[in-house]
Amino acid sequence: PYYVRINQNLYLEASLHSSDPSLELFLDTCVASPTRQNFTTRSYTLIKNGCVKDPTYSSYYSPYRHTVRFKFNAFQFVRSNPEVYLQCELVVCRAFDYSSRCHQGCVQRSKRDASS
């Protein structure tokens, strides 16, 4: 566990451990939950499909393509135990494949029409 106070900045870094220098890492989705078993019912989305959802979220420059760095303000779920669990989905791409998910950035998913 990592202990922080409410509203304190929480800095994170994720790295891909690979000997292939042509790989790159992209943070696609990060969701917080008050329990480690359920990230859907009572959850809070920090970033989804590469789109920032939390106003305290910031990404930071990394000199390495295989490392992502970001921060957000620590928070607590209301009427819950003080623990917050974080689950992030990262994508690994070829560094210079400009059609890859890593180079698409924020992807707004359109809703489907369910009328027919």
Buried (B, 14 or more C-beta within 10 A) or exposed (E): EEEBEEEEEBEBEBEBEEEEEEBBBBBBBBBBBBBEEEBEEEBBBBBBBBBBBBEBBBEEEBEEBBBBBBBBBBBBBEEEEEEBBBEBEBBBBBBEEEEBBBBBEEEEEEEEEEEE
